Amino acid sequence: MNKLKIYLPSVLIPLLSGVVVGLITAGSNDYERLNQPALAPPGIIFPIAWTILYVLMGLGYGLLKDNNKADNGVTAVYYVQLIVNLLWPVAFFVFKWRLFAFIWILLLDVLVIIMAYKFFKRIPLAGYMQIPYILWVLFASYLNIAVYYLN
């Protein structure tokens, strides 16, 4: 199979999904107006970080697909974590359900770790590529609960 047919959708699906969610939440994003915890980055960091993370996520999944290592279990956890990922900003920004969003992001933490482990078991590089994603969602979990308490 042509590598472009594997990697292009693998990268574009999370990227474009993130753009759609960004457009949905743009009018509701009150991040800059919230009381911020220590270590809170400026808002401009988030789209940059998520772009990098979505590319790494897509490349890791593409690597598995390219090597016929993306079975139904890997594919399921990949897409479930992506859906959970995409719904978090809706809960946090649109509905302002800060505590629910924290519980939701804990689910995302677990799913991302499972995904990275499954990727790693099949192709270690694909798993290593998810380490920034794991670190970012753990950091986002800290930000989420801190924002909940501070606001």
N, CA, C and O atoms as a GROMACS GRO file, in nm:
protein
  604
    1MET      N    1   0.085  -0.119   0.000
    1MET     CA    2   0.000   0.000   0.000
    1MET      C    3   0.089   0.125   0.000
    1MET      O    4   0.192   0.129   0.067
    2ASN      N    5   0.048   0.222  -0.074
    2ASN     CA    6   0.122   0.348  -0.084
    2ASN      C    7   0.131   0.415   0.054
    2ASN      O    8   0.030   0.431   0.122
    3LYS      N    9   0.251   0.453   0.095
    3LYS     CA   10   0.272   0.513   0.227
    3LYS      C   11   0.193   0.642   0.246
    3LYS      O   12   0.145   0.670   0.356
    4LEU      N   13   0.178   0.720   0.140
    4LEU     CA   14   0.101   0.844   0.150
    4LEU      C   15  -0.045   0.815   0.185
    4LEU      O   16  -0.107   0.890   0.260
    5LYS      N   17  -0.098   0.707   0.132
    5LYS     CA   18  -0.237   0.668   0.160
    5LYS      C   19  -0.254   0.621   0.304
    5LYS      O   20  -0.365   0.618   0.357
    6ILE      N   21  -0.145   0.584   0.367
    6ILE     CA   22  -0.149   0.543   0.507
    6ILE      C   23  -0.126   0.663   0.599
    6ILE      O   24  -0.206   0.690   0.688
    7TYR      N   25  -0.017   0.734   0.575
    7TYR     CA   26   0.023   0.839   0.668
    7TYR      C   27  -0.061   0.966   0.658
    7TYR      O   28  -0.086   1.032   0.759
    8LEU      N   29  -0.103   1.003   0.538
    8LEU     CA   30  -0.180   1.126   0.523
    8LEU      C   31  -0.311   1.122   0.603
    8LEU      O   32  -0.336   1.213   0.681
    9PRO      N   33  -0.394   1.018   0.586
    9PRO     CA   34  -0.516   1.016   0.670
    9PRO      C   35  -0.484   0.998   0.819
    9PRO      O   36  -0.554   1.052   0.904
   10SER      N   37  -0.380   0.922   0.849
   10SER     CA   38  -0.345   0.899   0.989
   10SER      C   39  -0.311   1.030   1.061
   10SER      O   40  -0.340   1.046   1.179
   11VAL      N   41  -0.250   1.123   0.989
   11VAL     CA   42  -0.215   1.252   1.048
   11VAL      C   43  -0.330   1.351   1.035
   11VAL      O   44  -0.357   1.427   1.128
   12LEU      N   45  -0.398   1.350   0.920
   12LEU     CA   46  -0.504   1.449   0.897
   12LEU      C   47  -0.627   1.427   0.984
   12LEU      O   48  -0.693   1.524   1.023
   13ILE      N   49  -0.661   1.303   1.015
   13ILE     CA   50  -0.781   1.279   1.096
   13ILE      C   51  -0.771   1.346   1.232
   13ILE      O   52  -0.861   1.422   1.267
   14PRO      N   53  -0.665   1.324   1.311
   14PRO     CA   54  -0.659   1.396   1.439
   14PRO      C   55  -0.642   1.546   1.422
   14PRO      O   56  -0.701   1.624   1.497
   15LEU      N   57  -0.561   1.588   1.324
   15LEU     CA   58  -0.540   1.732   1.304
   15LEU      C   59  -0.669   1.805   1.268
   15LEU      O   60  -0.703   1.905   1.330
   16LEU      N   61  -0.740   1.755   1.170
   16LEU     CA   62  -0.863   1.821   1.126
   16LEU      C   63  -0.972   1.810   1.232
   16LEU      O   64  -1.052   1.902   1.248
   17SER      N   65  -0.975   1.700   1.304
   17SER     CA   66  -1.071   1.687   1.415
   17SER      C   67  -1.042   1.792   1.521
   17SER      O   68  -1.134   1.854   1.576
   18GLY      N   69  -0.915   1.812   1.550
   18GLY     CA   70  -0.876   1.916   1.645
   18GLY      C   71  -0.914   2.055   1.599
   18GLY      O   72  -0.956   2.138   1.680
   19VAL      N   73  -0.900   2.080   1.470
   19VAL     CA   74  -0.940   2.211   1.414
   19VAL      C   75  -1.090   2.231   1.431
   19VAL      O   76  -1.134   2.339   1.471
   20VAL      N   77  -1.168   2.129   1.401
   20VAL     CA   78  -1.314   2.139   1.414
   20VAL      C   79  -1.352   2.169   1.559
   20VAL      O   80  -1.434   2.258   1.584
   21VAL      N   81  -1.293   2.097   1.652
   21VAL     CA   82  -1.323   2.122   1.794
   21VAL      C   83  -1.277   2.261   1.834
   21VAL      O   84  -1.344   2.329   1.911
   22GLY      N   85  -1.162   2.304   1.782
   22GLY     CA   86  -1.115   2.439   1.810
   22GLY      C   87  -1.214   2.545   1.762
   22GLY      O   88  -1.237   2.645   1.830
   23LEU      N   89  -1.273   2.522   1.646
   23LEU     CA   90  -1.374   2.616   1.594
   23LEU      C   91  -1.500   2.613   1.680
   23LEU      O   92  -1.561   2.717   1.705
   24ILE      N   93  -1.539   2.494   1.724
   24ILE     CA   94  -1.659   2.480   1.808
   24ILE      C   95  -1.641   2.552   1.941
   24ILE      O   96  -1.734   2.615   1.991
   25THR      N   97  -1.522   2.542   1.998
   25THR     CA   98  -1.498   2.597   2.132
   25THR      C   99  -1.447   2.741   2.130
   25THR      O  100  -1.441   2.805   2.235
   26ALA      N  101  -1.411   2.792   2.014
   26ALA     CA  102  -1.347   2.924   2.006
   26ALA      C  103  -1.428   3.033   2.076
   26ALA      O  104  -1.371   3.114   2.149
   27GLY      N  105  -1.556   3.037   2.054
   27GLY     CA  106  -1.639   3.142   2.114
   27GLY      C  107  -1.661   3.125   2.262
   27GLY      O  108  -1.704   3.218   2.329
   28SER      N  109  -1.633   3.007   2.314
   28SER     CA  110  -1.655   2.977   2.455
   28SER      C  111  -1.527   2.972   2.536
   28SER      O  112  -1.532   2.959   2.659
   29ASN      N  113  -1.414   2.983   2.470
   29ASN     CA  114  -1.285   2.966   2.538
   29ASN      C  115  -1.258   3.086   2.628
   29ASN      O  116  -1.232   3.197   2.582
   30ASP      N  117  -1.264   3.061   2.757
   30ASP     CA  118  -1.242   3.166   2.858
   30ASP      C  119  -1.111   3.146   2.934
   30ASP      O  120  -1.095   3.198   3.044
   31TYR      N  121  -1.019   3.071   2.877
   31TYR     CA  122  -0.894   3.035   2.945
   31TYR      C  123  -0.820   3.158   2.999
   31TYR      O  124  -0.776   3.158   3.114
   32GLU      N  125  -0.808   3.261   2.918
   32GLU     CA  126  -0.731   3.380   2.959
   32GLU      C  127  -0.800   3.456   3.073
   32GLU      O  128  -0.734   3.531   3.145
   33ARG      N  129  -0.931   3.439   3.089
   33ARG     CA  130  -1.003   3.512   3.192
   33ARG      C  131  -1.012   3.435   3.325
   33ARG      O  132  -1.057   3.489   3.426
   34LEU      N  133  -0.971   3.309   3.324
   34LEU     CA  134  -0.979   3.227   3.444
   34LEU      C  135  -0.862   3.256   3.538
   34LEU      O  136  -0.755   3.296   3.494
   35ASN      N  137  -0.884   3.236   3.667
   35ASN     CA  138  -0.773   3.238   3.761
   35ASN      C  139  -0.685   3.119   3.728
   35ASN      O  140  -0.732   3.006   3.719
   36GLN      N  141  -0.557   3.146   3.709
   36GLN     CA  142  -0.463   3.044   3.660
   36GLN      C  143  -0.377   2.989   3.773
   36GLN      O  144  -0.336   3.062   3.863
   37PRO      N  145  -0.351   2.858   3.768
   37PRO     CA  146  -0.258   2.800   3.865
   37PRO      C  147  -0.114   2.829   3.828
   37PRO      O  148  -0.085   2.877   3.718
   38ALA      N  149  -0.026   2.800   3.920
   38ALA     CA  150   0.117   2.808   3.889
   38ALA      C  151   0.146   2.716   3.772
   38ALA      O  152   0.082   2.611   3.758
   39LEU      N  153   0.239   2.754   3.690
   39LEU     CA  154   0.283   2.678   3.572
   39LEU      C  155   0.187   2.686   3.453
   39LEU      O  156   0.211   2.624   3.350
   40ALA      N  157   0.079   2.762   3.466
   40ALA     CA  158  -0.016   2.774   3.354
   40ALA      C  159   0.050   2.847   3.238
   40ALA      O  160   0.097   2.960   3.254
   41PRO      N  161   0.055   2.784   3.120
   41PRO     CA  162   0.117   2.851   3.006
   41PRO      C  163   0.021   2.953   2.944
   41PRO      O  164  -0.099   2.948   2.969
   42PRO      N  165   0.074   3.045   2.864
   42PRO     CA  166  -0.015   3.136   2.792
   42PRO      C  167  -0.099   3.057   2.692
   42PRO      O  168  -0.058   2.952   2.643
   43GLY      N  169  -0.216   3.108   2.662
   43GLY     CA  170  -0.310   3.039   2.574
   43GLY      C  171  -0.255   3.003   2.437
   43GLY      O  172  -0.298   2.903   2.379
   44ILE      N  173  -0.163   3.081   2.385
   44ILE     CA  174  -0.108   3.055   2.252
   44ILE      C  175  -0.033   2.923   2.244
   44ILE      O  176  -0.016   2.867   2.136
   45ILE      N  177   0.012   2.872   2.358
   45ILE     CA  178   0.087   2.745   2.362
   45ILE      C  179   0.000   2.626   2.324
   45ILE      O  180   0.048   2.531   2.263
   46PHE      N  181  -0.128   2.632   2.357
   46PHE     CA  182  -0.215   2.515   2.338
   46PHE      C  183  -0.231   2.472   2.192
   46PHE      O  184  -0.214   2.354   2.164
   47PRO      N  185  -0.263   2.562   2.099
   47PRO     CA  186  -0.275   2.514   1.961
   47PRO      C  187  -0.143   2.463   1.904
   47PRO      O  188  -0.142   2.372   1.821
   48ILE      N  189  -0.034   2.521   1.947
   48ILE     CA  190   0.097   2.474   1.900
   48ILE      C  191   0.123   2.333   1.954
   48ILE      O  192   0.161   2.243   1.880
   49ALA      N  193   0.103   2.315   2.084
   49ALA     CA  194   0.126   2.184   2.146
   49ALA      C  195   0.035   2.078   2.086
   49ALA      O  196   0.081   1.969   2.053
   50TRP      N  197  -0.094   2.111   2.070
   50TRP     CA  198  -0.186   2.011   2.018
   50TRP      C  199  -0.156   1.977   1.873
   50TRP      O  200  -0.175   1.862   1.833
   51THR      N  201  -0.110   2.070   1.795
   51THR     CA  202  -0.072   2.039   1.657
   51THR      C  203   0.040   1.937   1.656
   51THR      O  204   0.034   1.839   1.582
   52ILE      N  205   0.141   1.959   1.737
   52ILE     CA  206   0.254   1.866   1.745
   52ILE      C  207   0.206   1.729   1.794
   52ILE      O  208   0.245   1.626   1.740
   53LEU      N  209   0.123   1.729   1.898
   53LEU     CA  210   0.076   1.603   1.955
   53LEU      C  211  -0.012   1.524   1.857
   53LEU      O  212   0.000   1.402   1.848
   54TYR      N  213  -0.099   1.593   1.785
   54TYR     CA  214  -0.183   1.525   1.686
   54TYR      C  215  -0.099   1.467   1.573
   54TYR      O  216  -0.129   1.358   1.524
   55VAL      N  217   0.005   1.537   1.532
   55VAL     CA  218   0.094   1.485   1.428
   55VAL      C  219   0.166   1.360   1.480
   55VAL      O  220   0.171   1.258   1.411
   56LEU      N  221   0.221   1.366   1.602
   56LEU     CA  222   0.289   1.250   1.659
   56LEU      C  223   0.193   1.132   1.677
   56LEU      O  224   0.229   1.018   1.650
   57MET      N  225   0.072   1.160   1.722
   57MET     CA  226  -0.028   1.057   1.740
   57MET      C  227  -0.058   0.990   1.605
   57MET      O  228  -0.059   0.867   1.595
   58GLY      N  229  -0.081   1.072   1.503
   58GLY     CA  230  -0.112   1.020   1.370
   58GLY      C  231   0.004   0.944   1.309
   58GLY      O  232  -0.016   0.840   1.246
   59LEU      N  233   0.126   0.995   1.327
   59LEU     CA  234   0.243   0.925   1.274
   59LEU      C  235   0.263   0.790   1.343
   59LEU      O  236   0.297   0.692   1.278
   60GLY      N  237   0.242   0.787   1.474
   60GLY     CA  238   0.255   0.661   1.547
   60GLY      C  239   0.154   0.558   1.498
   60GLY      O  240   0.189   0.442   1.475
   61TYR      N  241   0.031   0.601   1.481
   61TYR     CA  242  -0.073   0.510   1.432
   61TYR      C  243  -0.043   0.470   1.287
   61TYR      O  244  -0.060   0.354   1.250
   62GLY      N  245   0.002   0.566   1.206
   62GLY     CA  246   0.038   0.536   1.068
   62GLY      C  247   0.151   0.435   1.060
   62GLY      O  248   0.150   0.348   0.973
   63LEU      N  249   0.247   0.446   1.150
   63LEU     CA  250   0.359   0.351   1.154
   63LEU      C  251   0.307   0.209   1.179
   63LEU      O  252   0.353   0.113   1.117
   64LEU      N  253   0.211   0.198   1.270
   64LEU     CA  254   0.152   0.066   1.296
   64LEU      C  255   0.077   0.015   1.173
   64LEU      O  256   0.092  -0.102   1.135
   65LYS      N  257  -0.002   0.101   1.112
   65LYS     CA  258  -0.077   0.060   0.993
   65LYS      C  259   0.017   0.021   0.880
   65LYS      O  260  -0.007  -0.077   0.809
   66ASP      N  261   0.122   0.098   0.862
   66ASP     CA  262   0.217   0.074   0.754
   66ASP      C  263   0.287  -0.061   0.770
   66ASP      O  264   0.327  -0.123   0.672
   67ASN      N  265   0.300  -0.107   0.893
   67ASN     CA  266   0.367  -0.233   0.921
   67ASN      C  267   0.268  -0.345   0.957
   67ASN      O  268   0.308  -0.448   1.012
   68ASN      N  269   0.141  -0.324   0.926
   68ASN     CA  270   0.036  -0.423   0.953
   68ASN      C  271   0.031  -0.465   1.100
   68ASN      O  272   0.011  -0.582   1.132
   69LYS      N  273   0.049  -0.368   1.189
   69LYS     CA  274   0.048  -0.394   1.333
   69LYS      C  275  -0.073  -0.329   1.401
   69LYS      O  276  -0.085  -0.334   1.524
   70ALA      N  277  -0.161  -0.269   1.324
   70ALA     CA  278  -0.278  -0.200   1.382
   70ALA      C  279  -0.398  -0.295   1.376
   70ALA      O  280  -0.479  -0.289   1.284
   71ASP      N  281  -0.408  -0.380   1.476
   71ASP     CA  282  -0.521  -0.472   1.482
   71ASP      C  283  -0.644  -0.398   1.537
   71ASP      O  284  -0.637  -0.278   1.564
   72ASN      N  285  -0.756  -0.470   1.552
   72ASN     CA  286  -0.880  -0.408   1.599
   72ASN      C  287  -0.867  -0.347   1.738
   72ASN      O  288  -0.926  -0.242   1.765
   73GLY      N  289  -0.790  -0.411   1.826
   73GLY     CA  290  -0.773  -0.358   1.961
   73GLY      C  291  -0.699  -0.226   1.963
   73GLY      O  292  -0.739  -0.134   2.034
   74VAL      N  293  -0.592  -0.217   1.886
   74VAL     CA  294  -0.514  -0.093   1.876
   74VAL      C  295  -0.598   0.016   1.812
   74VAL      O  296  -0.602   0.129   1.860
   75THR      N  297  -0.665  -0.018   1.705
   75THR     CA  298  -0.747   0.080   1.634
   75THR      C  299  -0.859   0.131   1.725
   75THR      O  300  -0.888   0.251   1.726
   76ALA      N  301  -0.922   0.042   1.800
   76ALA     CA  302  -1.030   0.083   1.889
   76ALA      C  303  -0.981   0.179   1.997
   76ALA      O  304  -1.041   0.284   2.018
   77VAL      N  305  -0.872   0.145   2.065
   77VAL     CA  306  -0.823   0.233   2.170
   77VAL      C  307  -0.774   0.365   2.112
   77VAL      O  308  -0.790   0.470   2.174
   78TYR      N  309  -0.717   0.361   1.993
   78TYR     CA  310  -0.671   0.484   1.927
   78TYR      C  311  -0.788   0.579   1.903
   78TYR      O  312  -0.782   0.697   1.939
   79TYR      N  313  -0.894   0.528   1.842
   79TYR     CA  314  -1.007   0.615   1.810
   79TYR      C  315  -1.090   0.652   1.932
   79TYR      O  316  -1.145   0.763   1.938
   80VAL      N  317  -1.101   0.564   2.029
   80VAL     CA  318  -1.174   0.598   2.152
   80VAL      C  319  -1.102   0.710   2.226
   80VAL      O  320  -1.166   0.806   2.270
   81GLN      N  321  -0.970   0.700   2.240
   81GLN     CA  322  -0.897   0.807   2.309
   81GLN      C  323  -0.907   0.937   2.231
   81GLN      O  324  -0.913   1.045   2.291
   82LEU      N  325  -0.909   0.929   2.098
   82LEU     CA  326  -0.921   1.051   2.018
   82LEU      C  327  -1.057   1.117   2.042
   82LEU      O  328  -1.065   1.239   2.056
   83ILE      N  329  -1.162   1.038   2.046
   83ILE     CA  330  -1.297   1.092   2.071
   83ILE      C  331  -1.304   1.153   2.211
   83ILE      O  332  -1.357   1.262   2.229
   84VAL      N  333  -1.250   1.082   2.311
   84VAL     CA  334  -1.249   1.136   2.448
   84VAL      C  335  -1.169   1.267   2.451
   84VAL      O  336  -1.209   1.363   2.515
   85ASN      N  337  -1.057   1.268   2.380
   85ASN     CA  338  -0.973   1.388   2.370
   85ASN      C  339  -1.054   1.504   2.312
   85ASN      O  340  -1.051   1.615   2.367
   86LEU      N  341  -1.124   1.480   2.206
   86LEU     CA  342  -1.196   1.586   2.135
   86LEU      C  343  -1.318   1.637   2.213
   86LEU      O  344  -1.360   1.750   2.194
   87LEU      N  345  -1.373   1.553   2.299
   87LEU     CA  346  -1.490   1.596   2.378
   87LEU      C  347  -1.451   1.675   2.503
   87LEU      O  348  -1.533   1.749   2.557
   88TRP      N  349  -1.326   1.659   2.549
   88TRP     CA  350  -1.285   1.731   2.670
   88TRP      C  351  -1.302   1.882   2.657
   88TRP      O  352  -1.361   1.943   2.747
   89PRO      N  353  -1.252   1.948   2.550
   89PRO     CA  354  -1.268   2.094   2.545
   89PRO      C  355  -1.413   2.139   2.537
   89PRO      O  356  -1.446   2.250   2.580
   90VAL      N  357  -1.499   2.055   2.484
   90VAL     CA  358  -1.642   2.089   2.481
   90VAL      C  359  -1.695   2.094   2.623
   90VAL      O  360  -1.764   2.188   2.661
   91ALA      N  361  -1.662   1.992   2.702
   91ALA     CA  362  -1.707   1.990   2.842
   91ALA      C  363  -1.646   2.107   2.920
   91ALA      O  364  -1.716   2.173   2.997
   92PHE      N  365  -1.517   2.131   2.900
   92PHE     CA  366  -1.446   2.233   2.978
   92PHE      C  367  -1.483   2.375   2.937
   92PHE      O  368  -1.511   2.459   3.023
   93PHE      N  369  -1.483   2.403   2.808
   93PHE     CA  370  -1.503   2.540   2.762
   93PHE      C  371  -1.648   2.573   2.725
   93PHE      O  372  -1.699   2.678   2.764
   94VAL      N  373  -1.714   2.487   2.652
   94VAL     CA  374  -1.849   2.519   2.607
   94VAL      C  375  -1.947   2.508   2.722
   94VAL      O  376  -2.023   2.600   2.749
   95PHE      N  377  -1.945   2.393   2.791
   95PHE     CA  378  -2.041   2.371   2.900
   95PHE      C  379  -1.992   2.421   3.036
   95PHE      O  380  -2.071   2.433   3.130
   96LYS      N  381  -1.862   2.450   3.046
   96LYS     CA  382  -1.802   2.499   3.171
   96LYS      C  383  -1.816   2.397   3.285
   96LYS      O  384  -1.826   2.434   3.402
   97TRP      N  385  -1.818   2.270   3.250
   97TRP     CA  386  -1.827   2.161   3.347
   97TRP      C  387  -1.686   2.126   3.392
   97TRP      O  388  -1.634   2.022   3.352
   98ARG      N  389  -1.626   2.208   3.471
   98ARG     CA  390  -1.485   2.195   3.507
   98ARG      C  391  -1.457   2.066   3.586
   98ARG      O  392  -1.357   1.998   3.559
   99LEU      N  393  -1.542   2.031   3.682
   99LEU     CA  394  -1.518   1.909   3.758
   99LEU      C  395  -1.542   1.786   3.670
   99LEU      O  396  -1.463   1.692   3.672
  100PHE      N  397  -1.650   1.786   3.595
  100PHE     CA  398  -1.675   1.675   3.502
  100PHE      C  399  -1.560   1.662   3.403
  100PHE      O  400  -1.516   1.552   3.371
  101ALA      N  401  -1.511   1.776   3.353
  101ALA     CA  402  -1.399   1.774   3.258
  101ALA      C  403  -1.276   1.711   3.323
  101ALA      O  404  -1.199   1.641   3.256
  102PHE      N  405  -1.256   1.735   3.452
  102PHE     CA  406  -1.143   1.672   3.520
  102PHE      C  407  -1.158   1.521   3.525
  102PHE      O  408  -1.063   1.448   3.498
  103ILE      N  409  -1.276   1.474   3.558
  103ILE     CA  410  -1.299   1.329   3.558
  103ILE      C  411  -1.281   1.273   3.417
  103ILE      O  412  -1.224   1.166   3.398
  104TRP      N  413  -1.330   1.348   3.318
  104TRP     CA  414  -1.317   1.306   3.178
  104TRP      C  415  -1.170   1.299   3.136
  104TRP      O  416  -1.130   1.206   3.066
  105ILE      N  417  -1.090   1.397   3.178
  105ILE     CA  418  -0.949   1.396   3.139
  105ILE      C  419  -0.873   1.285   3.211
  105ILE      O  420  -0.772   1.236   3.160
  106LEU      N  421  -0.919   1.244   3.328
  106LEU     CA  422  -0.857   1.127   3.393
  106LEU      C  423  -0.880   1.002   3.308
  106LEU      O  424  -0.791   0.917   3.296
  107LEU      N  425  -0.999   0.991   3.251
  107LEU     CA  426  -1.026   0.881   3.158
  107LEU      C  427  -0.932   0.891   3.038
  107LEU      O  428  -0.877   0.790   2.993
  108LEU      N  429  -0.913   1.011   2.988
  108LEU     CA  430  -0.820   1.031   2.876
  108LEU      C  431  -0.678   0.991   2.916
  108LEU      O  432  -0.608   0.927   2.838
  109ASP      N  433  -0.635   1.028   3.036
  109ASP     CA  434  -0.501   0.988   3.083
  109ASP      C  435  -0.483   0.837   3.072
  109ASP      O  436  -0.382   0.789   3.018
  110VAL      N  437  -0.580   0.764   3.122
  110VAL     CA  438  -0.572   0.618   3.120
  110VAL      C  439  -0.570   0.566   2.976
  110VAL      O  440  -0.489   0.480   2.942
  111LEU      N  441  -0.658   0.617   2.893
  111LEU     CA  442  -0.665   0.571   2.755
  111LEU      C  443  -0.536   0.600   2.678
  111LEU      O  444  -0.491   0.517   2.599
  112VAL      N  445  -0.478   0.716   2.700
  112VAL     CA  446  -0.354   0.752   2.630
  112VAL      C  447  -0.240   0.660   2.674
  112VAL      O  448  -0.160   0.617   2.592
  113ILE      N  449  -0.233   0.630   2.802
  113ILE     CA  450  -0.129   0.539   2.851
  113ILE      C  451  -0.150   0.399   2.792
  113ILE      O  452  -0.053   0.335   2.750
  114ILE      N  453  -0.273   0.353   2.789
  114ILE     CA  454  -0.302   0.222   2.728
  114ILE      C  455  -0.264   0.223   2.581
  114ILE      O  456  -0.201   0.129   2.532
  115MET      N  457  -0.303   0.329   2.510
  115MET     CA  458  -0.270   0.340   2.368
  115MET      C  459  -0.119   0.336   2.347
  115MET      O  460  -0.070   0.262   2.262
  116ALA      N  461  -0.046   0.416   2.423
  116ALA     CA  462   0.099   0.421   2.409
  116ALA      C  463   0.161   0.284   2.436
  116ALA      O  464   0.253   0.242   2.367
  117TYR      N  465   0.111   0.216   2.537
  117TYR     CA  466   0.162   0.082   2.570
  117TYR      C  467   0.136  -0.015   2.455
  117TYR      O  468   0.225  -0.092   2.417
  118LYS      N  469   0.015  -0.012   2.400
  118LYS     CA  470  -0.018  -0.100   2.287
  118LYS      C  471   0.068  -0.066   2.165
  118LYS      O  472   0.115  -0.156   2.095
  119PHE      N  473   0.088   0.062   2.141
  119PHE     CA  474   0.175   0.103   2.031
  119PHE      C  475   0.316   0.049   2.055
  119PHE      O  476   0.378  -0.009   1.966
  120PHE      N  477   0.366   0.069   2.177
  120PHE     CA  478   0.502   0.028   2.212
  120PHE      C  479   0.523  -0.122   2.196
  120PHE      O  480   0.627  -0.166   2.146
  121LYS      N  481   0.424  -0.202   2.238
  121LYS     CA  482   0.435  -0.347   2.227
  121LYS      C  483   0.451  -0.392   2.082
  121LYS      O  484   0.516  -0.492   2.054
  122ARG      N  485   0.391  -0.317   1.990
  122ARG     CA  486   0.398  -0.356   1.850
  122ARG      C  487   0.520  -0.296   1.779
  122ARG      O  488   0.593  -0.366   1.709
  123ILE      N  489   0.539  -0.165   1.798
  123ILE     CA  490   0.656  -0.097   1.741
  123ILE      C  491   0.701   0.006   1.845
  123ILE      O  492   0.634   0.107   1.864
  124PRO      N  493   0.811  -0.019   1.912
  124PRO     CA  494   0.855   0.072   2.019
  124PRO      C  495   0.857   0.219   1.979
  124PRO      O  496   0.815   0.304   2.058
  125LEU      N  497   0.904   0.252   1.860
  125LEU     CA  498   0.909   0.392   1.818
  125LEU      C  499   0.769   0.455   1.822
  125LEU      O  500   0.755   0.570   1.862
  126ALA      N  501   0.668   0.382   1.779
  126ALA     CA  502   0.530   0.434   1.781
  126ALA      C  503   0.487   0.465   1.924
  126ALA      O  504   0.416   0.562   1.948
  127GLY      N  505   0.530   0.383   2.019
  127GLY     CA  506   0.499   0.409   2.160
  127GLY      C  507   0.576   0.527   2.215
  127GLY      O  508   0.521   0.611   2.287
  128TYR      N  509   0.705   0.534   2.182
  128TYR     CA  510   0.786   0.647   2.228
  128TYR      C  511   0.733   0.780   2.177
  128TYR      O  512   0.743   0.882   2.245
  129MET      N  513   0.676   0.778   2.058
  129MET     CA  514   0.621   0.901   1.999
  129MET      C  515   0.502   0.954   2.080
  129MET      O  516   0.463   1.070   2.063
  130GLN      N  517   0.444   0.871   2.167
  130GLN     CA  518   0.328   0.913   2.246
  130GLN      C  519   0.368   0.968   2.383
  130GLN      O  520   0.282   1.017   2.457
  131ILE      N  521   0.495   0.962   2.418
  131ILE     CA  522   0.539   1.013   2.548
  131ILE      C  523   0.505   1.162   2.566
  131ILE      O  524   0.457   1.199   2.673
  132PRO      N  525   0.528   1.249   2.466
  132PRO     CA  526   0.487   1.389   2.485
  132PRO      C  527   0.337   1.404   2.508
  132PRO      O  528   0.294   1.491   2.584
  133TYR      N  529   0.258   1.319   2.444
  133TYR     CA  530   0.113   1.322   2.461
  133TYR      C  531   0.076   1.283   2.604
  133TYR      O  532  -0.008   1.348   2.666
  134ILE      N  533   0.137   1.178   2.654
  134ILE     CA  534   0.111   1.136   2.793
  134ILE      C  535   0.145   1.250   2.888
  134ILE      O  536   0.066   1.284   2.976
  135LEU      N  537   0.263   1.308   2.872
  135LEU     CA  538   0.305   1.416   2.961
  135LEU      C  539   0.212   1.536   2.952
  135LEU      O  540   0.180   1.599   3.053
  136TRP      N  541   0.168   1.568   2.831
  136TRP     CA  542   0.081   1.684   2.812
  136TRP      C  543  -0.056   1.662   2.876
  136TRP      O  544  -0.108   1.752   2.941
  137VAL      N  545  -0.116   1.543   2.858
  137VAL     CA  546  -0.248   1.523   2.917
  137VAL      C  547  -0.240   1.515   3.070
  137VAL      O  548  -0.334   1.554   3.139
  138LEU      N  549  -0.129   1.466   3.122
  138LEU     CA  550  -0.112   1.469   3.268
  138LEU      C  551  -0.100   1.614   3.317
  138LEU      O  552  -0.157   1.650   3.420
  139PHE      N  553  -0.025   1.695   3.243
  139PHE     CA  554  -0.014   1.837   3.276
  139PHE      C  555  -0.150   1.907   3.262
  139PHE      O  556  -0.187   1.989   3.346
  140ALA      N  557  -0.222   1.874   3.157
  140ALA     CA  558  -0.356   1.931   3.137
  140ALA      C  559  -0.450   1.890   3.249
  140ALA      O  560  -0.539   1.966   3.287
  141SER      N  561  -0.432   1.770   3.303
  141SER     CA  562  -0.514   1.726   3.417
  141SER      C  563  -0.488   1.814   3.538
  141SER      O  564  -0.581   1.855   3.607
  142TYR      N  565  -0.361   1.843   3.563
  142TYR     CA  566  -0.325   1.934   3.671
  142TYR      C  567  -0.389   2.072   3.650
  142TYR      O  568  -0.449   2.128   3.742
  143LEU      N  569  -0.377   2.124   3.527
  143LEU     CA  570  -0.437   2.255   3.498
  143LEU      C  571  -0.588   2.252   3.520
  143LEU      O  572  -0.644   2.344   3.578
  144ASN      N  573  -0.653   2.146   3.473
  144ASN     CA  574  -0.798   2.134   3.485
  144ASN      C  575  -0.843   2.138   3.630
  144ASN      O  576  -0.932   2.215   3.665
  145ILE      N  577  -0.783   2.055   3.715
  145ILE     CA  578  -0.829   2.052   3.855
  145ILE      C  579  -0.792   2.182   3.926
  145ILE      O  580  -0.868   2.229   4.012
  146ALA      N  581  -0.680   2.240   3.893
  146ALA     CA  582  -0.641   2.367   3.955
  146ALA      C  583  -0.736   2.479   3.915
  146ALA      O  584  -0.775   2.560   3.999
  147VAL      N  585  -0.773   2.484   3.789
  147VAL     CA  586  -0.869   2.585   3.743
  147VAL      C  587  -1.003   2.564   3.813
  147VAL      O  588  -1.069   2.661   3.852
  148TYR      N  589  -1.043   2.441   3.828
  148TYR     CA  590  -1.168   2.412   3.899
  148TYR      C  591  -1.164   2.470   4.041
  148TYR      O  592  -1.259   2.538   4.083
  149TYR      N  593  -1.057   2.445   4.114
  149TYR     CA  594  -1.046   2.494   4.251
  149TYR      C  595  -1.030   2.645   4.260
  149TYR      O  596  -1.082   2.707   4.352
  150LEU      N  597  -0.960   2.704   4.165
  150LEU     CA  598  -0.934   2.849   4.169
  150LEU      C  599  -1.051   2.934   4.120
  150LEU      O  600  -1.055   3.054   4.144
  151ASN      N  601  -1.143   2.872   4.053
  151ASN     CA  602  -1.255   2.948   3.996
  151ASN      C  603  -1.385   2.896   4.054
  151ASN      O  604  -1.492   2.946   4.020
   0.00000   0.00000   0.00000
